Structure formats: structure tokens, C-alpha cells
Amino acid sequence: MHPRPLVQLKSFDNSWYHPGRPFWVRGLWFLVNVAVLQCPLNPGSRLRVWALRLFGARVGAGVVIKPRVNIKYPWKLQIGNDCWIGEGVWIDNLGMVVLEHDVCLSQECLLLCGNHNYKAPSFDLMVGDILVESGSWIGARSVVCPGVTVRSHAVLTAGSVATSDMEAWGVYQGHPARKIRERL
């Protein structure tokens, strides 16, 4: 006899979640995402920005998007002016992701809007929005978890995991990320 409820994945039900577009639009986006955003043969940002806007993303001026970027739902993405999105970035935006102006997402970082409730036997889906305020830098291979706000000019160092909000002008490191100093 086990005192805790056991995970029963057959009871998983995320029918409450609606991605915001019909199935055919999501399917078409999947193809465009692979052919345009993830393609390493396209060196420039212009086509990537155009494709994101075509599918509903709000993208500012001067945005640089490197190859091998993966974005789940462009209609749940807002990018301010002069942002840089590095090679291999994955924006898994089940919820809304907002990047304000002058935000840098370094190589292979992950913005993760969804997770599962490990306490529930049905392993319920949980979704949270992500806000990265102006001047912030998300380091290479780092992770920003659901519901996190990265305040103005904060830094998440390479390989770190932000599980809670980050203060303005703070430098955060580790797993989970902790403030280690002020940004100069």
C-alpha cells in the first residue's frame, strides 16, 4: 500500500488547453517553422521575421533571428525592437511570451511556458506566461520556466535555470538561479 497517489498517464487530459488557432493553421506553421526558422541554409533574419509576422507574431524593428530557432506558436509571441535571438533558441510558448526591447536570447536557451503537475496522478498540464523586460540577457543553454518575469536588464548566466522572477539589474546563476551580484 502506497500512501501517495501514483501517476496514471492514461488519465491525462489537457482538453481545456486551446492553442489559439485551428489545427490546419498549426500544421501549416509547423511546416513553415521547419523550412524557414529552423533551416540553417537561410543566413538572414528577414524571411524569419516575415514568417513570424505572417502567422501573427508581433515583431519590432531591427530584430535578429539566427538559424535553428524553434517557436511553437507565433501568435503567442511579441518581440520588441532590436532583439537578438541566437542559434538554436527554443521558445516553447504554450502561454504568451513577451520580449521587450533590446533583449538577447543566447544560443540554445529555452523559454518554457508549459510543465506538468507531478503531484497529480493525471500529470495535469500547467501553463504560465513569460515576460523578459528590456535590456535583459538570457545566457546560452539556460532555461526560463513558466510564469517567470525577467525584470529590466537582468542577466541569467549560461546554463542556469530561472524558476522564479528575477530582479531588475540582477545577475543570476545556478540551478535554480540565485542572484549573485548586481549588473554593472
N, C-alpha and C positions, 0 to 999 in steps of 0.2 A: 504494500500500500504506500503510495507516494503522496505526501501532503500538499504538493503543488500541482496546479493543472498542467498537463502535458500538452505540448504543441501538437495540433492536429491540422496540418496544412490543407486537408480536404475541406475544412470548414472556412477557409479563406474566402472573403467576399469583398471586393472593392467596387461593387456596382454603384456605390454612392459617388465615386470619383468620375468626373467628366472633364476630359482634356480640353474642351472648348471648341473643337472643330469636328466635322463628320469624319467617319472612317476613311473615305476616299481622299480627303484633304491630308489627313495624317499619312496615308500611304504615299501620296504624291510628294509630300515633304520628305519622307524617308528616302525616296529616290534622289531628290534634289540635294539633300544633305550629304548623301554618299558621293554623288557626282560632282558637287561644287565645293562644299565646305571641307569635306574630308579628303578630297583629291590633292595629292602632293604635286601634281603636274601644273596646277594653276598657281603661279607665284604671287599674283597681286591680290589686293583686297576688294577691288571694285565689284567684281562678279559676286563675291560672297556677300557684300553689303546689299547689293541689288536683290539677291535671292532672299535674304532675311526680310527685307522691306516688302517684297512681293508676298510673303507669307505672313505679314502682319507685325513684324518686329518694328519697334521704334528705334531708329539708329541715327545718331547725330553725325555731325561733320568731322572729318579727319580721323575716322576710326580705322585702325589697322587690325586685320584678322588674318593670321598666319594659316598655313595648311594644316590638315588633320584635325580641325576643330569639329566637335560633335555637339549639336544643340538639339535637344528633344523637341521642344515646341517653340518656334519663333514668335508666335502670337502671345507668349508669356514672357517676353524679353524686351527690356528697354535699356538702350546703351546711349550714354551721353556723348558729348563732343570729346574728341582727342583721346579715346580709349585705345589700349593695346590689348589684343587677345592673342596670346602666344600659341605656338605649335602644340597640338595635342590636347588643348583645353577641352574639358567636357562640362557642359552646362546641362545638367540633368534636371530641368526645370518643370517638375510636376506642378510647382507653385510659381508665383511671379518672381522673376529675378530682375532687379534694377541695378544697373551700374551707372552711377552719376558720372560727371565729367572727370577726365584725366585719371581714370582707373587703369591699372596694369594687372592683367592676369597672366602670370608667367607659365612657362611650358608645363603641360600635363597636370595643371591644377584641376580640381573637381569642385564644382558648385553643386551641392546635392540637396534638392528640395524634398526628397522623399525618404522614408525609412519605415521600419515595421516595429510594432509594439511587441517586444519579446515577452512581455508579461501576460499577453492574451493568448489563449490556446489557438485562436483563429489567426494569429500573427497579423493583426489589422494594419492596414496602410495608414501612415501618418504623413501629412504634408505641411510644410512651412515655407513661407516666402523668404527670400534673401535680399538684403539691401547692402550694397557696397557704396559708401559715400565717396564724394570727390577726393581725389589725390591719394587714394589707398592703393596698396600694392599687395597682391596675393602671390606669394612665392611659389617657385617651381615645385610640383608634386605635393602641394598642400591641399587640404580639404576644408571647405566651409560647409557646415552642416545645416540642416533645415531650421528655419526660424532665426538665423543669426543676422545681426546687423553689425557691419564693419563701419565704425564711425570715421569721420573725415581724417584722411592722412595716416590712418593706422597701417601697420605692416604685419603681415603674417609670414614668418620666415619659412624657407624651403623645408618641405617635408612635415610641416606642422598641421594640426587639426583643430580648427575653431569650432568648439561645441557650444559656446555662449558668446554673447555680444562682446565686441572689442571697443575699448575707449578710443576717442579721438587722439591722434598723435602718439599712440602707444605702439611699442614693438612687442609682438607676441611670438612665443616659440614653444615647441613641445607638443606632446600628445597626452592629455588635452593641452591646448595652447594656454600659456600663462604670460602675463605682462612681465617683461624682463627689463624694460627701460623706456624712456621717452624718446621719440624720434627727434633728431636734431634738425 
